[in-house]
Amino acid sequence: MASGTIQRENALSGSNYCKMPDGTLLCWGEIGISGVAVTTAWGSVYESGRQNVSVSFPMTFKNAPTLLTRLRTSPVTFLEDNLSASTTGIGGAFWLMRPQGISGVSGGIYWLAVGRWK
């Protein structure tokens, strides 16, 4: 790869990555949510059951990257997550929360992992 060149690839798994010459690696994608019930009362809000997550990165990081997440699901108003990133992927779980119960929520959680490949 020539100096100053950015290599970006689309992975078949729905994840993407961008390798930069300075050693920075970005990986991103979406965790799909389909038909999740948010019906368990928890204080003054309702929550879903535990939703387990296992995502493999399209490229391996040198060290565990920083993980950023953003909820892309309406009408859920809050995401409680216990997600963590390793050098090869994301693991853990999340719960969806909202002020009123709802039988089926669909959408996703966008994720971005930022770290180094060299």
Biopython code that builds the backbone (N, CA, C, O; Angstrom):
import numpy as np
from Bio.PDB.StructureBuilder import StructureBuilder

atoms = [
    (1, "MET", "N", (0.853, -1.161, 0.000)),
    (1, "MET", "CA", (0.000, 0.000, 0.000)),
    (1, "MET", "C", (0.908, 1.236, 0.000)),
    (1, "MET", "O", (1.813, 1.339, 0.828)),
    (2, "ALA", "N", (0.675, 2.150, -0.905)),
    (2, "ALA", "CA", (1.476, 3.374, -1.023)),
    (2, "ALA", "C", (1.224, 4.295, 0.161)),
    (2, "ALA", "O", (0.154, 4.272, 0.768)),
    (3, "SER", "N", (2.234, 5.109, 0.479)),
    (3, "SER", "CA", (2.099, 6.065, 1.569)),
    (3, "SER", "C", (0.935, 7.009, 1.305)),
    (3, "SER", "O", (0.796, 7.531, 0.199)),
    (4, "GLY", "N", (0.100, 7.229, 2.312)),
    (4, "GLY", "CA", (-1.040, 8.123, 2.161)),
    (4, "GLY", "C", (-2.269, 7.463, 1.586)),
    (4, "GLY", "O", (-3.316, 8.103, 1.483)),
    (5, "THR", "N", (-2.175, 6.197, 1.205)),
    (5, "THR", "CA", (-3.309, 5.491, 0.628)),
    (5, "THR", "C", (-4.173, 4.907, 1.728)),
    (5, "THR", "O", (-3.663, 4.358, 2.705)),
    (6, "ILE", "N", (-5.472, 5.026, 1.569)),
    (6, "ILE", "CA", (-6.409, 4.423, 2.503)),
    (6, "ILE", "C", (-7.018, 3.214, 1.820)),
    (6, "ILE", "O", (-7.506, 3.305, 0.693)),
    (7, "GLN", "N", (-6.989, 2.083, 2.506)),
    (7, "GLN", "CA", (-7.581, 0.862, 1.975)),
    (7, "GLN", "C", (-8.919, 0.652, 2.660)),
    (7, "GLN", "O", (-8.974, 0.545, 3.885)),
    (8, "ARG", "N", (-9.980, 0.591, 1.905)),
    (8, "ARG", "CA", (-11.320, 0.358, 2.455)),
    (8, "ARG", "C", (-11.922, -0.836, 1.749)),
    (8, "ARG", "O", (-11.882, -0.940, 0.523)),
    (9, "GLU", "N", (-12.470, -1.719, 2.527)),
    (9, "GLU", "CA", (-13.063, -2.922, 1.973)),
    (9, "GLU", "C", (-14.461, -3.122, 2.534)),
    (9, "GLU", "O", (-14.735, -2.743, 3.673)),
    (10, "ASN", "N", (-15.332, -3.706, 1.755)),
    (10, "ASN", "CA", (-16.637, -4.142, 2.246)),
    (10, "ASN", "C", (-16.538, -5.629, 2.527)),
    (10, "ASN", "O", (-16.076, -6.401, 1.686)),
    (11, "ALA", "N", (-16.964, -6.018, 3.686)),
    (11, "ALA", "CA", (-16.948, -7.436, 4.037)),
    (11, "ALA", "C", (-18.318, -8.039, 3.742)),
    (11, "ALA", "O", (-19.334, -7.349, 3.827)),
    (12, "LEU", "N", (-18.346, -9.294, 3.403)),
    (12, "LEU", "CA", (-19.599, -9.971, 3.084)),
    (12, "LEU", "C", (-20.513, -10.102, 4.298)),
    (12, "LEU", "O", (-21.721, -10.281, 4.141)),
    (13, "SER", "N", (-19.958, -10.015, 5.501)),
    (13, "SER", "CA", (-20.748, -10.204, 6.723)),
    (13, "SER", "C", (-21.616, -8.996, 7.063)),
    (13, "SER", "O", (-22.351, -9.033, 8.049)),
    (14, "GLY", "N", (-21.548, -7.942, 6.282)),
    (14, "GLY", "CA", (-22.295, -6.731, 6.603)),
    (14, "GLY", "C", (-21.478, -5.745, 7.395)),
    (14, "GLY", "O", (-21.951, -4.647, 7.686)),
    (15, "SER", "N", (-20.259, -6.110, 7.753)),
    (15, "SER", "CA", (-19.346, -5.208, 8.437)),
    (15, "SER", "C", (-18.408, -4.595, 7.403)),
    (15, "SER", "O", (-18.214, -5.146, 6.320)),
    (16, "ASN", "N", (-17.838, -3.466, 7.746)),
    (16, "ASN", "CA", (-16.898, -2.784, 6.861)),
    (16, "ASN", "C", (-15.643, -2.430, 7.642)),
    (16, "ASN", "O", (-15.648, -2.428, 8.873)),
    (17, "TYR", "N", (-14.562, -2.130, 6.917)),
    (17, "TYR", "CA", (-13.357, -1.668, 7.590)),
    (17, "TYR", "C", (-12.594, -0.694, 6.716)),
    (17, "TYR", "O", (-12.764, -0.649, 5.498)),
    (18, "CYS", "N", (-11.749, 0.087, 7.374)),
    (18, "CYS", "CA", (-10.884, 1.044, 6.700)),
    (18, "CYS", "C", (-9.524, 0.994, 7.376)),
    (18, "CYS", "O", (-9.409, 1.313, 8.560)),
    (19, "LYS", "N", (-8.489, 0.598, 6.636)),
    (19, "LYS", "CA", (-7.121, 0.561, 7.151)),
    (19, "LYS", "C", (-6.385, 1.796, 6.634)),
    (19, "LYS", "O", (-6.389, 2.076, 5.435)),
    (20, "MET", "N", (-5.757, 2.529, 7.548)),
    (20, "MET", "CA", (-5.017, 3.721, 7.168)),
    (20, "MET", "C", (-3.519, 3.463, 7.304)),
    (20, "MET", "O", (-3.099, 2.669, 8.145)),
    (21, "PRO", "N", (-2.714, 4.132, 6.479)),
    (21, "PRO", "CA", (-1.274, 3.897, 6.475)),
    (21, "PRO", "C", (-0.597, 4.153, 7.825)),
    (21, "PRO", "O", (0.438, 3.554, 8.116)),
    (22, "ASP", "N", (-1.168, 5.033, 8.649)),
    (22, "ASP", "CA", (-0.552, 5.321, 9.951)),
    (22, "ASP", "C", (-0.829, 4.234, 10.978)),
    (22, "ASP", "O", (-0.377, 4.345, 12.118)),
    (23, "GLY", "N", (-1.564, 3.180, 10.604)),
    (23, "GLY", "CA", (-1.860, 2.076, 11.508)),
    (23, "GLY", "C", (-3.255, 2.120, 12.112)),
    (23, "GLY", "O", (-3.643, 1.191, 12.820)),
    (24, "THR", "N", (-4.017, 3.177, 11.850)),
    (24, "THR", "CA", (-5.378, 3.275, 12.365)),
    (24, "THR", "C", (-6.288, 2.288, 11.625)),
    (24, "THR", "O", (-6.213, 2.146, 10.405)),
    (25, "LEU", "N", (-7.130, 1.623, 12.380)),
    (25, "LEU", "CA", (-8.114, 0.701, 11.804)),
    (25, "LEU", "C", (-9.492, 1.070, 12.323)),
    (25, "LEU", "O", (-9.698, 1.209, 13.529)),
    (26, "LEU", "N", (-10.431, 1.227, 11.404)),
    (26, "LEU", "CA", (-11.835, 1.466, 11.730)),
    (26, "LEU", "C", (-12.635, 0.276, 11.220)),
    (26, "LEU", "O", (-12.469, -0.139, 10.073)),
    (27, "CYS", "N", (-13.493, -0.269, 12.057)),
    (27, "CYS", "CA", (-14.436, -1.300, 11.636)),
    (27, "CYS", "C", (-15.810, -0.841, 12.077)),
    (27, "CYS", "O", (-15.954, -0.273, 13.159)),
    (28, "TRP", "N", (-16.840, -1.081, 11.242)),
    (28, "TRP", "CA", (-18.184, -0.644, 11.601)),
    (28, "TRP", "C", (-19.224, -1.567, 10.992)),
    (28, "TRP", "O", (-18.959, -2.301, 10.040)),
    (29, "GLY", "N", (-20.422, -1.508, 11.574)),
    (29, "GLY", "CA", (-21.516, -2.329, 11.086)),
    (29, "GLY", "C", (-22.763, -2.087, 11.912)),
    (29, "GLY", "O", (-22.890, -1.066, 12.588)),
    (30, "GLU", "N", (-23.678, -3.034, 11.849)),
    (30, "GLU", "CA", (-24.938, -2.906, 12.570)),
    (30, "GLU", "C", (-25.333, -4.252, 13.165)),
    (30, "GLU", "O", (-25.199, -5.297, 12.527)),
    (31, "ILE", "N", (-25.819, -4.204, 14.393)),
    (31, "ILE", "CA", (-26.387, -5.364, 15.054)),
    (31, "ILE", "C", (-27.899, -5.283, 14.832)),
    (31, "ILE", "O", (-28.540, -4.341, 15.297)),
    (32, "GLY", "N", (-28.457, -6.232, 14.145)),
    (32, "GLY", "CA", (-29.878, -6.197, 13.835)),
    (32, "GLY", "C", (-30.755, -6.509, 15.040)),
    (32, "GLY", "O", (-30.406, -7.333, 15.885)),
    (33, "ILE", "N", (-31.891, -5.840, 15.101)),
    (33, "ILE", "CA", (-32.900, -6.082, 16.136)),
    (33, "ILE", "C", (-34.200, -6.394, 15.404)),
    (33, "ILE", "O", (-34.617, -5.636, 14.529)),
    (34, "SER", "N", (-34.840, -7.503, 15.757)),
    (34, "SER", "CA", (-36.064, -7.884, 15.061)),
    (34, "SER", "C", (-37.061, -8.515, 16.022)),
    (34, "SER", "O", (-36.791, -9.553, 16.627)),
    (35, "GLY", "N", (-38.212, -7.875, 16.151)),
    (35, "GLY", "CA", (-39.307, -8.429, 16.936)),
    (35, "GLY", "C", (-39.045, -8.576, 18.425)),
    (35, "GLY", "O", (-39.569, -9.504, 19.040)),
    (36, "VAL", "N", (-38.258, -7.699, 19.025)),
    (36, "VAL", "CA", (-37.946, -7.794, 20.457)),
    (36, "VAL", "C", (-39.079, -7.174, 21.269)),
    (36, "VAL", "O", (-39.465, -6.030, 21.027)),
    (37, "ALA", "N", (-39.607, -7.917, 22.220)),
    (37, "ALA", "CA", (-40.663, -7.415, 23.108)),
    (37, "ALA", "C", (-40.042, -6.594, 24.236)),
    (37, "ALA", "O", (-39.088, -7.034, 24.877)),
    (38, "VAL", "N", (-40.578, -5.415, 24.472)),
    (38, "VAL", "CA", (-40.156, -4.553, 25.579)),
    (38, "VAL", "C", (-41.366, -4.470, 26.505)),
    (38, "VAL", "O", (-42.113, -3.492, 26.480)),
    (39, "THR", "N", (-41.550, -5.505, 27.321)),
    (39, "THR", "CA", (-42.796, -5.636, 28.074)),
    (39, "THR", "C", (-42.600, -5.935, 29.560)),
    (39, "THR", "O", (-43.588, -6.060, 30.283)),
    (40, "THR", "N", (-41.382, -6.053, 30.033)),
    (40, "THR", "CA", (-41.143, -6.345, 31.438)),
    (40, "THR", "C", (-41.049, -5.050, 32.233)),
    (40, "THR", "O", (-40.160, -4.234, 31.991)),
    (41, "ALA", "N", (-41.956, -4.862, 33.172)),
    (41, "ALA", "CA", (-41.916, -3.651, 33.995)),
    (41, "ALA", "C", (-40.669, -3.666, 34.870)),
    (41, "ALA", "O", (-40.326, -4.684, 35.472)),
    (42, "TRP", "N", (-39.997, -2.518, 34.929)),
    (42, "TRP", "CA", (-38.784, -2.358, 35.736)),
    (42, "TRP", "C", (-38.838, -0.956, 36.327)),
    (42, "TRP", "O", (-38.382, 0.002, 35.703)),
    (43, "GLY", "N", (-39.380, -0.836, 37.494)),
    (43, "GLY", "CA", (-39.605, 0.493, 38.061)),
    (43, "GLY", "C", (-40.664, 1.211, 37.249)),
    (43, "GLY", "O", (-41.756, 0.684, 37.039)),
    (44, "SER", "N", (-40.348, 2.402, 36.796)),
    (44, "SER", "CA", (-41.310, 3.197, 36.018)),
    (44, "SER", "C", (-41.103, 3.056, 34.506)),
    (44, "SER", "O", (-41.687, 3.821, 33.738)),
    (45, "VAL", "N", (-40.287, 2.100, 34.066)),
    (45, "VAL", "CA", (-40.062, 1.866, 32.636)),
    (45, "VAL", "C", (-40.272, 0.380, 32.331)),
    (45, "VAL", "O", (-40.459, -0.440, 33.230)),
    (46, "TYR", "N", (-40.236, 0.067, 31.052)),
    (46, "TYR", "CA", (-40.321, -1.319, 30.596)),
    (46, "TYR", "C", (-39.022, -1.675, 29.894)),
    (46, "TYR", "O", (-38.398, -0.831, 29.251)),
    (47, "GLU", "N", (-38.621, -2.940, 30.025)),
    (47, "GLU", "CA", (-37.390, -3.388, 29.369)),
    (47, "GLU", "C", (-37.624, -4.694, 28.640)),
    (47, "GLU", "O", (-38.575, -5.428, 28.912)),
    (48, "SER", "N", (-36.724, -4.961, 27.706)),
    (48, "SER", "CA", (-36.742, -6.241, 27.002)),
    (48, "SER", "C", (-35.986, -7.260, 27.842)),
    (48, "SER", "O", (-35.406, -6.932, 28.877)),
    (49, "GLY", "N", (-36.006, -8.481, 27.382)),
    (49, "GLY", "CA", (-35.129, -9.487, 27.965)),
    (49, "GLY", "C", (-33.705, -9.260, 27.466)),
    (49, "GLY", "O", (-33.474, -8.425, 26.591)),
    (50, "ARG", "N", (-32.775, -9.986, 28.011)),
    (50, "ARG", "CA", (-31.366, -9.913, 27.600)),
    (50, "ARG", "C", (-31.243, -10.348, 26.141)),
    (50, "ARG", "O", (-31.758, -11.395, 25.749)),
    (51, "GLN", "N", (-30.554, -9.529, 25.341)),
    (51, "GLN", "CA", (-30.304, -9.822, 23.929)),
    (51, "GLN", "C", (-28.800, -10.050, 23.769)),
    (51, "GLN", "O", (-28.022, -9.097, 23.792)),
    (52, "ASN", "N", (-28.393, -11.306, 23.607)),
    (52, "ASN", "CA", (-26.964, -11.628, 23.497)),
    (52, "ASN", "C", (-26.409, -11.220, 22.144)),
    (52, "ASN", "O", (-27.108, -11.268, 21.132)),
    (53, "VAL", "N", (-25.149, -10.818, 22.137)),
    (53, "VAL", "CA", (-24.494, -10.314, 20.928)),
    (53, "VAL", "C", (-23.160, -11.021, 20.717)),
    (53, "VAL", "O", (-22.393, -11.225, 21.658)),
    (54, "SER", "N", (-22.901, -11.389, 19.471)),
    (54, "SER", "CA", (-21.602, -11.908, 19.069)),
    (54, "SER", "C", (-21.341, -11.429, 17.642)),
    (54, "SER", "O", (-22.018, -11.861, 16.708)),
    (55, "VAL", "N", (-20.367, -10.542, 17.470)),
    (55, "VAL", "CA", (-20.025, -9.962, 16.174)),
    (55, "VAL", "C", (-18.535, -10.171, 15.933)),
    (55, "VAL", "O", (-17.722, -9.905, 16.818)),
    (56, "SER", "N", (-18.172, -10.641, 14.752)),
    (56, "SER", "CA", (-16.759, -10.760, 14.381)),
    (56, "SER", "C", (-16.355, -9.571, 13.529)),
    (56, "SER", "O", (-17.060, -9.212, 12.586)),
    (57, "PHE", "N", (-15.223, -8.957, 13.854)),
    (57, "PHE", "CA", (-14.718, -7.860, 13.035)),
    (57, "PHE", "C", (-14.200, -8.407, 11.706)),
    (57, "PHE", "O", (-13.720, -9.540, 11.652)),
    (58, "PRO", "N", (-14.290, -7.616, 10.631)),
    (58, "PRO", "CA", (-13.759, -8.062, 9.343)),
    (58, "PRO", "C", (-12.228, -8.039, 9.301)),
    (58, "PRO", "O", (-11.629, -8.656, 8.420)),
    (59, "MET", "N", (-11.594, -7.341, 10.234)),
    (59, "MET", "CA", (-10.128, -7.295, 10.356)),
    (59, "MET", "C", (-9.784, -7.400, 11.843)),
    (59, "MET", "O", (-10.586, -7.018, 12.696)),
    (60, "THR", "N", (-8.596, -7.917, 12.152)),
    (60, "THR", "CA", (-8.162, -8.061, 13.541)),
    (60, "THR", "C", (-7.393, -6.823, 13.987)),
    (60, "THR", "O", (-6.530, -6.326, 13.264)),
    (61, "PHE", "N", (-7.709, -6.331, 15.175)),
    (61, "PHE", "CA", (-7.005, -5.201, 15.771)),
    (61, "PHE", "C", (-5.757, -5.693, 16.496)),
    (61, "PHE", "O", (-5.698, -6.842, 16.935)),
    (62, "LYS", "N", (-4.774, -4.828, 16.616)),
    (62, "LYS", "CA", (-3.552, -5.148, 17.362)),
    (62, "LYS", "C", (-3.865, -5.281, 18.849)),
    (62, "LYS", "O", (-3.371, -6.202, 19.500)),
    (63, "ASN", "N", (-4.674, -4.379, 19.398)),
    (63, "ASN", "CA", (-5.140, -4.393, 20.785)),
    (63, "ASN", "C", (-6.651, -4.175, 20.759)),
    (63, "ASN", "O", (-7.209, -3.794, 19.730)),
    (64, "ALA", "N", (-7.306, -4.414, 21.883)),
    (64, "ALA", "CA", (-8.757, -4.196, 21.941)),
    (64, "ALA", "C", (-9.073, -2.747, 21.590)),
    (64, "ALA", "O", (-8.494, -1.839, 22.186)),
    (65, "PRO", "N", (-9.971, -2.504, 20.643)),
    (65, "PRO", "CA", (-10.300, -1.152, 20.201)),
    (65, "PRO", "C", (-11.309, -0.465, 21.121)),
    (65, "PRO", "O", (-11.903, -1.095, 21.996)),
    (66, "THR", "N", (-11.490, 0.823, 20.907)),
    (66, "THR", "CA", (-12.563, 1.579, 21.535)),
    (66, "THR", "C", (-13.845, 1.277, 20.775)),
    (66, "THR", "O", (-13.852, 1.285, 19.544)),
    (67, "LEU", "N", (-14.923, 1.013, 21.490)),
    (67, "LEU", "CA", (-16.195, 0.664, 20.868)),
    (67, "LEU", "C", (-17.218, 1.757, 21.125)),
    (67, "LEU", "O", (-17.430, 2.163, 22.268)),
    (68, "LEU", "N", (-17.849, 2.231, 20.063)),
    (68, "LEU", "CA", (-18.921, 3.217, 20.152)),
    (68, "LEU", "C", (-20.187, 2.591, 19.592)),
    (68, "LEU", "O", (-20.137, 1.886, 18.584)),
    (69, "THR", "N", (-21.328, 2.842, 20.238)),
    (69, "THR", "CA", (-22.602, 2.306, 19.757)),
    (69, "THR", "C", (-23.645, 3.411, 19.701)),
    (69, "THR", "O", (-23.577, 4.397, 20.435)),
    (70, "ARG", "N", (-24.613, 3.219, 18.808)),
    (70, "ARG", "CA", (-25.717, 4.174, 18.668)),
    (70, "ARG", "C", (-26.974, 3.394, 18.296)),
    (70, "ARG", "O", (-26.955, 2.579, 17.373)),
    (71, "LEU", "N", (-28.047, 3.640, 19.006)),
    (71, "LEU", "CA", (-29.304, 2.948, 18.778)),
    (71, "LEU", "C", (-30.010, 3.502, 17.544)),
    (71, "LEU", "O", (-30.163, 4.716, 17.407)),
    (72, "ARG", "N", (-30.443, 2.613, 16.642)),
    (72, "ARG", "CA", (-31.219, 2.990, 15.461)),
    (72, "ARG", "C", (-32.537, 2.222, 15.509)),
    (72, "ARG", "O", (-32.846, 1.418, 14.630)),
    (73, "THR", "N", (-33.286, 2.491, 16.542)),
    (73, "THR", "CA", (-34.531, 1.769, 16.741)),
    (73, "THR", "C", (-35.558, 2.711, 17.338)),
    (73, "THR", "O", (-35.289, 3.369, 18.343)),
    (74, "SER", "N", (-36.717, 2.782, 16.737)),
    (74, "SER", "CA", (-37.796, 3.603, 17.260)),
    (74, "SER", "C", (-38.968, 2.674, 17.464)),
    (74, "SER", "O", (-39.192, 1.820, 16.606)),
    (75, "PRO", "N", (-39.704, 2.771, 18.494)),
    (75, "PRO", "CA", (-39.844, 3.842, 19.472)),
    (75, "PRO", "C", (-39.114, 3.585, 20.785)),
    (75, "PRO", "O", (-39.548, 4.089, 21.820)),
    (76, "VAL", "N", (-38.034, 2.828, 20.784)),
    (76, "VAL", "CA", (-37.252, 2.611, 22.004)),
    (76, "VAL", "C", (-36.485, 3.878, 22.322)),
    (76, "VAL", "O", (-35.944, 4.527, 21.426)),
    (77, "THR", "N", (-36.440, 4.230, 23.593)),
    (77, "THR", "CA", (-35.808, 5.486, 23.973)),
    (77, "THR", "C", (-34.477, 5.307, 24.683)),
    (77, "THR", "O", (-33.757, 6.284, 24.886)),
    (78, "PHE", "N", (-34.129, 4.078, 25.067)),
    (78, "PHE", "CA", (-32.899, 3.887, 25.821)),
    (78, "PHE", "C", (-32.326, 2.514, 25.537)),
    (78, "PHE", "O", (-33.060, 1.541, 25.369)),
    (79, "LEU", "N", (-31.019, 2.449, 25.486)),
    (79, "LEU", "CA", (-30.292, 1.207, 25.296)),
    (79, "LEU", "C", (-29.369, 1.024, 26.484)),
    (79, "LEU", "O", (-28.511, 1.869, 26.740)),
    (80, "GLU", "N", (-29.535, -0.059, 27.204)),
    (80, "GLU", "CA", (-28.585, -0.410, 28.258)),
    (80, "GLU", "C", (-27.726, -1.520, 27.690)),
    (80, "GLU", "O", (-28.237, -2.574, 27.309)),
    (81, "ASP", "N", (-26.434, -1.292, 27.631)),
    (81, "ASP", "CA", (-25.622, -2.359, 27.051)),
    (81, "ASP", "C", (-24.474, -2.763, 27.952)),
    (81, "ASP", "O", (-23.981, -1.992, 28.774)),
    (82, "ASN", "N", (-24.081, -3.987, 27.761)),
    (82, "ASN", "CA", (-22.929, -4.572, 28.414)),
    (82, "ASN", "C", (-22.095, -5.198, 27.298)),
    (82, "ASN", "O", (-21.749, -6.378, 27.346)),
    (83, "LEU", "N", (-21.779, -4.376, 26.288)),
    (83, "LEU", "CA", (-21.021, -4.831, 25.130)),
    (83, "LEU", "C", (-19.552, -4.464, 25.317)),
    (83, "LEU", "O", (-19.233, -3.402, 25.853)),
    (84, "SER", "N", (-18.672, -5.338, 24.876)),
    (84, "SER", "CA", (-17.244, -5.036, 24.937)),
    (84, "SER", "C", (-16.573, -5.554, 23.669)),
    (84, "SER", "O", (-17.058, -6.476, 23.013)),
    (85, "ALA", "N", (-15.451, -4.934, 23.349)),
    (85, "ALA", "CA", (-14.722, -5.298, 22.134)),
    (85, "ALA", "C", (-13.403, -5.974, 22.493)),
    (85, "ALA", "O", (-12.702, -5.556, 23.415)),
    (86, "SER", "N", (-13.086, -7.014, 21.754)),
    (86, "SER", "CA", (-11.782, -7.664, 21.836)),
    (86, "SER", "C", (-11.054, -7.359, 20.527)),
    (86, "SER", "O", (-11.549, -6.563, 19.729)),
    (87, "THR", "N", (-9.930, -7.951, 20.295)),
    (87, "THR", "CA", (-9.205, -7.720, 19.047)),
    (87, "THR", "C", (-9.932, -8.298, 17.841)),
    (87, "THR", "O", (-9.679, -7.883, 16.710)),
    (88, "THR", "N", (-10.839, -9.257, 18.071)),
    (88, "THR", "CA", (-11.495, -9.940, 16.957)),
    (88, "THR", "C", (-12.994, -9.693, 16.836)),
    (88, "THR", "O", (-13.597, -10.086, 15.838)),
    (89, "GLY", "N", (-13.619, -9.042, 17.841)),
    (89, "GLY", "CA", (-15.053, -8.831, 17.721)),
    (89, "GLY", "C", (-15.694, -8.222, 18.955)),
    (89, "GLY", "O", (-15.019, -7.759, 19.875)),
    (90, "ILE", "N", (-17.036, -8.238, 18.944)),
    (90, "ILE", "CA", (-17.857, -7.672, 20.011)),
    (90, "ILE", "C", (-18.633, -8.800, 20.672)),
    (90, "ILE", "O", (-19.161, -9.682, 19.995)),
    (91, "GLY", "N", (-18.699, -8.768, 21.991)),
    (91, "GLY", "CA", (-19.486, -9.741, 22.730)),
    (91, "GLY", "C", (-20.239, -9.053, 23.851)),
    (91, "GLY", "O", (-19.953, -7.905, 24.192)),
    (92, "GLY", "N", (-21.196, -9.754, 24.417)),
    (92, "GLY", "CA", (-21.958, -9.206, 25.536)),
    (92, "GLY", "C", (-23.441, -9.246, 25.267)),
    (92, "GLY", "O", (-23.939, -10.153, 24.600)),
    (93, "ALA", "N", (-24.157, -8.246, 25.796)),
    (93, "ALA", "CA", (-25.607, -8.227, 25.685)),
    (93, "ALA", "C", (-26.115, -6.799, 25.774)),
    (93, "ALA", "O", (-25.394, -5.878, 26.157)),
    (94, "PHE", "N", (-27.409, -6.642, 25.400)),
    (94, "PHE", "CA", (-28.062, -5.348, 25.568)),
    (94, "PHE", "C", (-29.520, -5.581, 25.955)),
    (94, "PHE", "O", (-30.072, -6.664, 25.767)),
    (95, "TRP", "N", (-30.118, -4.532, 26.500)),
    (95, "TRP", "CA", (-31.531, -4.502, 26.851)),
    (95, "TRP", "C", (-32.111, -3.226, 26.281)),
    (95, "TRP", "O", (-31.472, -2.176, 26.352)),
    (96, "LEU", "N", (-33.304, -3.291, 25.720)),
    (96, "LEU", "CA", (-33.999, -2.111, 25.218)),
    (96, "LEU", "C", (-34.979, -1.634, 26.284)),
    (96, "LEU", "O", (-35.594, -2.446, 26.975)),
    (97, "MET", "N", (-35.123, -0.317, 26.416)),
    (97, "MET", "CA", (-36.009, 0.238, 27.443)),
    (97, "MET", "C", (-36.840, 1.374, 26.866)),
    (97, "MET", "O", (-36.408, 2.072, 25.948)),
    (98, "ARG", "N", (-38.059, 1.555, 27.423)),
    (98, "ARG", "CA", (-38.946, 2.646, 27.019)),
    (98, "ARG", "C", (-39.992, 2.883, 28.102)),
    (98, "ARG", "O", (-40.175, 2.037, 28.977)),
    (99, "PRO", "N", (-40.684, 4.028, 28.056)),
    (99, "PRO", "CA", (-41.662, 4.349, 29.103)),
    (99, "PRO", "C", (-42.908, 3.462, 29.108)),
    (99, "PRO", "O", (-43.508, 3.258, 30.163)),
    (100, "GLN", "N", (-43.307, 2.931, 27.950)),
    (100, "GLN", "CA", (-44.472, 2.049, 27.852)),
    (100, "GLN", "C", (-44.050, 0.731, 27.210)),
    (100, "GLN", "O", (-43.082, 0.682, 26.451)),
    (101, "GLY", "N", (-44.778, -0.329, 27.518)),
    (101, "GLY", "CA", (-44.485, -1.618, 26.916)),
    (101, "GLY", "C", (-44.856, -1.640, 25.436)),
    (101, "GLY", "O", (-45.727, -0.890, 24.996)),
    (102, "ILE", "N", (-44.195, -2.496, 24.680)),
    (102, "ILE", "CA", (-44.475, -2.671, 23.252)),
    (102, "ILE", "C", (-44.120, -4.111, 22.888)),
    (102, "ILE", "O", (-43.149, -4.660, 23.409)),
    (103, "SER", "N", (-44.895, -4.719, 22.005)),
    (103, "SER", "CA", (-44.724, -6.145, 21.728)),
    (103, "SER", "C", (-43.586, -6.488, 20.774)),
    (103, "SER", "O", (-43.001, -7.564, 20.897)),
    (104, "GLY", "N", (-43.256, -5.626, 19.843)),
    (104, "GLY", "CA", (-42.198, -5.979, 18.895)),
    (104, "GLY", "C", (-41.430, -4.780, 18.397)),
    (104, "GLY", "O", (-41.997, -3.887, 17.767)),
    (105, "VAL", "N", (-40.152, -4.757, 18.674)),
    (105, "VAL", "CA", (-39.286, -3.659, 18.244)),
    (105, "VAL", "C", (-38.302, -4.207, 17.217)),
    (105, "VAL", "O", (-37.720, -5.274, 17.413)),
    (106, "SER", "N", (-38.119, -3.478, 16.128)),
    (106, "SER", "CA", (-37.136, -3.848, 15.113)),
    (106, "SER", "C", (-36.268, -2.647, 14.801)),
    (106, "SER", "O", (-36.671, -1.510, 15.049)),
    (107, "GLY", "N", (-35.110, -2.876, 14.274)),
    (107, "GLY", "CA", (-34.172, -1.802, 13.944)),
    (107, "GLY", "C", (-32.754, -2.304, 14.073)),
    (107, "GLY", "O", (-32.404, -3.347, 13.520)),
    (108, "GLY", "N", (-31.932, -1.564, 14.805)),
    (108, "GLY", "CA", (-30.555, -1.986, 14.948)),
    (108, "GLY", "C", (-29.755, -1.108, 15.876)),
    (108, "GLY", "O", (-30.217, -0.078, 16.367)),
    (109, "ILE", "N", (-28.537, -1.558, 16.096)),
    (109, "ILE", "CA", (-27.551, -0.805, 16.861)),
    (109, "ILE", "C", (-26.334, -0.639, 15.960)),
    (109, "ILE", "O", (-25.677, -1.617, 15.603)),
    (110, "TYR", "N", (-26.040, 0.611, 15.595)),
    (110, "TYR", "CA", (-24.820, 0.875, 14.835)),
    (110, "TYR", "C", (-23.630, 0.756, 15.780)),
    (110, "TYR", "O", (-23.711, 1.161, 16.939)),
    (111, "TRP", "N", (-22.528, 0.203, 15.288)),
    (111, "TRP", "CA", (-21.323, 0.125, 16.090)),
    (111, "TRP", "C", (-20.115, 0.577, 15.265)),
    (111, "TRP", "O", (-20.067, 0.415, 14.045)),
    (112, "LEU", "N", (-19.147, 1.147, 15.977)),
    (112, "LEU", "CA", (-17.884, 1.588, 15.381)),
    (112, "LEU", "C", (-16.775, 1.208, 16.336)),
    (112, "LEU", "O", (-16.826, 1.548, 17.518)),
    (113, "ALA", "N", (-15.774, 0.508, 15.838)),
    (113, "ALA", "CA", (-14.590, 0.137, 16.621)),
    (113, "ALA", "C", (-13.392, 0.896, 16.034)),
    (113, "ALA", "O", (-13.163, 0.881, 14.825)),
    (114, "VAL", "N", (-12.640, 1.554, 16.913)),
    (114, "VAL", "CA", (-11.507, 2.368, 16.493)),
    (114, "VAL", "C", (-10.264, 1.895, 17.236)),
    (114, "VAL", "O", (-10.242, 1.848, 18.465)),
    (115, "GLY", "N", (-9.236, 1.549, 16.477)),
    (115, "GLY", "CA", (-7.994, 1.078, 17.097)),
    (115, "GLY", "C", (-6.863, 1.064, 16.087)),
    (115, "GLY", "O", (-6.822, 1.883, 15.169)),
    (116, "ARG", "N", (-5.931, 0.111, 16.269)),
    (116, "ARG", "CA", (-4.744, 0.039, 15.425)),
    (116, "ARG", "C", (-4.629, -1.360, 14.818)),
    (116, "ARG", "O", (-4.987, -2.363, 15.435)),
    (117, "TRP", "N", (-4.117, -1.387, 13.592)),
    (117, "TRP", "CA", (-3.839, -2.680, 12.958)),
    (117, "TRP", "C", (-2.337, -2.981, 12.971)),
    (117, "TRP", "O", (-1.915, -4.119, 12.765)),
    (118, "LYS", "N", (-1.545, -1.939, 13.218)),
    (118, "LYS", "CA", (-0.086, -2.179, 13.335)),
    (118, "LYS", "C", (0.502, -1.294, 14.387)),
    (118, "LYS", "O", (1.707, -1.345, 14.634)),
]
sb = StructureBuilder()
sb.init_structure("model")
sb.init_model(0)
sb.init_chain("A")
sb.init_seg("    ")
for serial, (resi, resn, name, xyz) in enumerate(atoms, 1):
    if name == "N":
        sb.init_residue(resn, " ", resi, " ")
    sb.init_atom(name, np.array(xyz, "f"), 0.0, 1.0, " ", f" {name:<3s}", serial, name[0])
structure = sb.get_structure()
